[in-house]
Amino acid sequence: MAAIPPLTLARVIVIVLYALVLLVSYRWLIPRLPPTAKKLATIVFLALTLVIVLGLQRAHRSTYLLSLFYLNGEGNVVTAVGATQFALVAELALITAWLERGRPLWRRLYLVGLAPLFLYFAWDELDSQRVWLAHWELVYATIGAIVVAVTSVVAVRSPRHTWIWYICLLAGLAISAAGALLIEQLRHLDICRDLGLVHYSAFIGKDRCLVYLVEESLELLGIWLVLVAMLGLFSDVAAAPNLRLRCLLYAMPVLSFLAIVSFTDADLERVQRKIQASPADVTFESGVRLYGYQIEPGAEDNHLQVSLWLSALPFGYNGLGYSIHLLDPISATSLSNRDKFVSVSGSLVRGPWHLPVFRQVAQLEIAPHLPRNHMFLVVLTVWREQGDQFAPQKIVSSDQELLGGTQVVLGELVIPAKSAAPTVAPLAVFDKAFTLAEVDLPERVRAGETLAIPFAWRAQKDGTEDYAQFIHLGHEESDEWWVYDQQPLGPRLPTRLWYSGLADTEVWEIPLPPDLALGRYAVFTGLYRAVDLERLRAADATGSPFADGRVPLGYVMMEPA
């Protein structure tokens, strides 16, 4: 007997759950409601059923429509419908409390207390506030236990004919919690494989656990039962609402949904604040936009994880992909790269004009043979598949450094080298941050040839800005000076990328003019800021400062060529 495909199995589970709740509700619950409440409950159920049906359709994986109804997404139609139901429960609780004037105060306080709780749930459904709570599962379980206890006490003290609504409310909370809390723990692939709910997605290129299909379906279904319960409590005090109240009931879901959808619209600042990453504002042709990025160590050793937050115009994801390169800026060659198609497996936030902002994650291998203490650029290219070609997307505007018209520099990377502890006293210390450990100055050199000087540097702190190093040659007899400047370790490692614990040596190859005066020269060196040419303070190993930030290195004899 052939095994049931995982995606089909997940769909069957959802269909059975909805059919069971529908049967129970329309057998024992809905008939107890007056016509106005019955119509409202039915309309909401049809709306969430439509959303679930569209969310279960996986035929067009790369379309904008999928992002709107993706069951595991955020800030889309699915979450808007769920948040609308929570908001409706809160609004009905307040209206019911208002209409219950003259009834026991404790009952009204109970309803008023439910309103802010369900409004928060609406906010959480829409904007995933729970991710900012430490041990949110425990917090939510505690809140749920308190609600169950208080509801049970209120139900016991209420008329017997209302008990069914309190039972319905608790059942809805239990079903919703099963989706939000219990199934959340089953997302590990090993458990999903045991349940037969692992599905390979060719679109994102890896196995996906289909539990999320059941999870979101349970949450929406549970919220709907809570809504039915609140409609029942409302009908207990307003069995025959007047025209104004009926209009208010029908208008509430529409107005709530429109307000929630309006809230999901976001400007650039809100998107960047939400994603908690390095902000960016890069627009490519055809409307593709980069909102932020993050570069961090990968899950495996010798890997770099690059996260991007991208959006595109409707239907603009078809054939859209990106490449991450580790580029050597000196040779302009790519030493490592990763190419991937853009995934729309889940939106993190809503961007301007309600466009979904998707997080993309790429693992870039850092091969062992790559040079250490060498600057690399992490570069992004966005492209689109056109037949058998991959056309780079031109950059329309950018607040990031660019390489040409299609490449964005996301960051700079240095692979540290292991270093031994210093064995000799340093020649000079600059601002207690950088140490000139050793210098091997030759005794003689010929004019017109190359003066080779090895400089050994160490860093006690991380670098934050660019410094240049100078060499001053002072002729003893004429008091004339000749100068030469460059970066201490050359262009391969600017001082802004130096790290605490760095130890490295650079051999300067200084071309000497052939017309330099012969004789003995005093040699000095030092550092200065590239931005304002201000010299750094320098001191010897004992802490005694060098005058004018110049460190004496010794003497060299200039001989004829």
Steps between C-alpha positions, in 0.01 A plus 500: 500500500646834395580749775297822513709798386587727796333808352181303435512362855526852645205612289292204612574577867389861455184402311404247769555755778287763330226252411485378861482851648247605236280199583510561875453875471204491264338219695522641855635856493394708201127412528501659848602839357250760379499576124740797512765315700447183296564687172811668637644169625430337163656783300818489709518120470468518121773766489750299704413182306575682174831619641596147608402353162712757316784441744495128430539554126868463411485500121646849443784503746679810380207736451396800700167326568680232698660760727159647579353166611809319622393325822839532664547863401466821695322824420295344220129427445510191725633690800267792425197269517627347825567843651155618388337213688695585816400865464135402453509298823641801687243738351210263577625461857493878552156539338360215707644650819336832410163337433515304826453810713295402802644147511770388749816713488732198503351375174553837331856523633570155357389612152690828523812307606475274193504795258864617541618138511344418163614831353854402594444159337388686186822705505705187559328316216578786268848599610638193688562679828556167674847463346620786722389321818746271676338156544184622331349151506509502882359855511212410269430176684482694829262757350287219361483328837387824666232557235374143539482535880321836493263389223411187695416706810292745295319214325405330830354827631313572175158368392504139387384579145821701440733217597515372144659828390767485768571139403521610135739782599728262688488246217598769250790613716614139537494440123681827432760419768549157346599674180709777655673301775483125457551463127774767516707239682453245219680696230822304529555298187560176688158517664341608174651200324354272765160659435545477123473877461828582327471640151786592269444845356675543169431869525713557811724201435463314830267290715217683671286381788134537405387527861464875446201432273320333791631754750360812334176323416452405866572854616244654264242235586551546874464879472176452309355284779593773751319748274191277495512481880518879529212535255304266727572712809411813303171345385416417860464872573394614150296219347319746273743786431364816347593622152790712623651210694453261206680744268780527753539121515524468123732800468744389772672219303532716188635802685730283714641322195560830316669650808722195541595494131581871524718428803698241305611765252850611599755756404872435465581601858244262651614209284864555596409530868304176483764286331770590758777493240744736333274746317519544125298670232596361162257498210558284195323518168154339478427613855719259699607662828750414773397619848777352712762231538689310765840327480587251774675164553318212337349193662802297387868573550670687218168641381362850490125562523363795306138601561319738266160664528360547150172594341378514143193621314205262453598199290856635499643194676482272197855411403642749751825399667807637670870427532729559797870530419809518717708737293870582523501875433869502404477239225125558438440125500224302670646241737170354621140543386146372552214531249138454607151571375300736719279309745153617601461238773398758759478879522645670804329838469293698257685759301370822344194449279436172686780319321626200699860520619656154489809387685756322284777294657816381322793304640834602350796263538825644638755261353808416712736615225373859502767744621485619860526863609366600163201721426212351302182666380161333541322596179136455394371466145129462420412330172207360309487177303409572138502182297848355543646836605529659844473874448638721783254760627623858462507710817272804483592655837712396797621619838771232495836489322472369145732314266385594154130522430387157621700411814437616856770480768335362814806494720867431552641181643834402649599141577723522810833320515633328809778695667757432769553715807757782464855411606668842490414846626323711235665790327193720526139495616243722325204619710518174703340325204767410243856387567799520272677187618811476283668674208796362309665807351788432256825686554560595136295556188568636150320803363256409224452150640244356743521543876352182656383539862301230683252644753353268764169625640272390782154621602365516854160635395268471201557763237225749422650740244767520234856603583795550272865446590776738401874457450718810537862498379695798635840580346744577781709758314242692292205448738285420197217253538352234274165338592307192398151393623285189470272279711692314775414153367435616148159501327438138600402598855402862580524597867121533529489120473776424747382280784615453858778241501618572147870432434629543148797627301512699179820554301499847352662530160577871487617627157776759554556785253834476319581864582491463880797664666764256617591464864340391824124534561308484825187289458171570683152348478155557646126481437244764408127502440413482134194721544666804659878424479534530878787295643443241771683533827788255530698379803780251561474183706542696826224745412726792414346693207677565173510862390248590230384135476819403310672174593877488426600179324872561453722606212558388145792587274406615149759384249539584133311286250 
